[in-house]
Amino acid sequence: MRIVDLRSDTVTQPTDAMREAMLRAPVGDDVYGEDPTVNALQERLAGELGFAAALFVPTGTQSNLLALMSHCERGDEYIVGADAHTYRFEGGGAAVLGSIQPQPIPQDADGTLPLDRIEAAIKPDDPHFARTRLIALENTWHGRALPFGYLAQARELATRRGLGFHLDGARLYNAAIAYGRPARDVVEGFDSVSVCLSKGLGAPVGSVLLGSRELIHRARRWRKVTGGGWRQAGMLAAAAMHALDHHVERLADDHARAARLADGLRAIDGLDVKGCHTNMVFVDVPATRLKDLAAHMAERGIRLSIGYLPSIRLVTHLDVDDAAIEHTIAAFASFAY
Ligand SMILES: *Cc1c(COP(=O)(O)O)cnc(C)c1O
């Protein structure tokens, strides 16, 4: 049976061309800074996105953690969306490993942290309080590209209040495609940015943290401390380079397929399509039917993410083609809600 895996854009298989690129990559010991392919990836992304330095790391969770630990010290706090990945889905790492207090802010439906709520959460310089040091945004957030003008407004606030400004850009390139702008414009004004290569871009492993030379110097130290000093990582960097060369523009295909999927599902009675943003579709079914729906889909080889979010999330990616979309719509249509 053919499997259609819509749980996440992390499930992609490396393409044959990507595996070829990995095979040929020159490598060295990256803890010594001697892996030529890792260095080339870091220099390339720093140059393309307008940062002085970059660091290749295994995961987006580690990349965000290193950023938080490089901006903040013990007893500092960062302001973050209450539904942001760094706060909710990273095991509380900033608090656990960085002694950094998160200050979560309820987000608006578009993913933004209201600026007045950020202002109100910034603590005065007083020993009663943790020291507010950083604002962290996420773009895209649950598939939504934040309103483009909001980015500059939040930047202005961070500057005015003397705070650092971090972006969890796990899906930065999906945001860039949604805006129809170069990724460089989307990260303008941020002090640090984390980008995943292993989401829609289709690399097997890897994220890159971007920032100033000083910030990346600190992050490199924390990467070693947290056990992320890897050695001949160039084969993974080669996959990342291949993804940047060949899989950025095609994210538009994923967005188009998500839109087609949402359209097909909207026509089905009993199914409530809550939203479609970049490569993600969110649908609700009556709670009492969820278990049966999961079994119905599994019988048809369709894998869904049920239970992590209030809605069922369907994510398109490199390994989801037009036939997979039609197969999925037909499977939803043949279920009694
Ligand atoms: C996937 C993701 C991350 C990091 O994920 P890893 O699985 O640790 O690579 C961070 N932020 C967002 C928004 C993500 O979707």
The ligand as an SDF file (V2000), in Angstrom:
LIG
                    3D

 15 15  0  0  0  0  0  0  0  0999 V2000
   10.4040   21.8430   13.9790 C   0  0  0  0  0  0  0  0  0  0  0  0
   10.4790   23.1480   14.6450 C   0  0  0  0  0  0  0  0  0  0  0  0
   11.5600   23.5060   15.4610 C   0  0  0  0  0  0  0  0  0  0  0  0
   12.7400   22.6240   15.7620 C   0  0  0  0  0  0  0  0  0  0  0  0
   12.5550   21.3160   15.5800 O   0  0  0  0  0  0  0  0  0  0  0  0
   13.6020   20.1290   15.6490 P   0  0  0  0  0  0  0  0  0  0  0  0
   12.7070   18.9710   15.4950 O   0  0  0  0  0  0  0  0  0  0  0  0
   14.2730   20.2190   16.9710 O   0  0  0  0  0  0  0  0  0  0  0  0
   14.5660   20.2880   14.5340 O   0  0  0  0  0  0  0  0  0  0  0  0
   11.5430   24.7610   16.0160 C   0  0  0  0  0  0  0  0  0  0  0  0
   10.5280   25.6070   15.7880 N   0  0  0  0  0  0  0  0  0  0  0  0
    9.5060   25.3100   14.9950 C   0  0  0  0  0  0  0  0  0  0  0  0
    8.4560   26.3130   14.7380 C   0  0  0  0  0  0  0  0  0  0  0  0
    9.4290   24.0620   14.3980 C   0  0  0  0  0  0  0  0  0  0  0  0
    8.3870   23.7550   13.6170 O   0  0  0  0  0  0  0  0  0  0  0  0
  1  2  1  0
  2  3  1  0
  2 14  2  0
  3  4  1  0
  3 10  2  0
  4  5  1  0
  5  6  1  0
  6  7  2  0
  6  8  1  0
  6  9  1  0
 10 11  1  0
 11 12  2  0
 12 13  1  0
 12 14  1  0
 14 15  1  0
M  END
$$$$
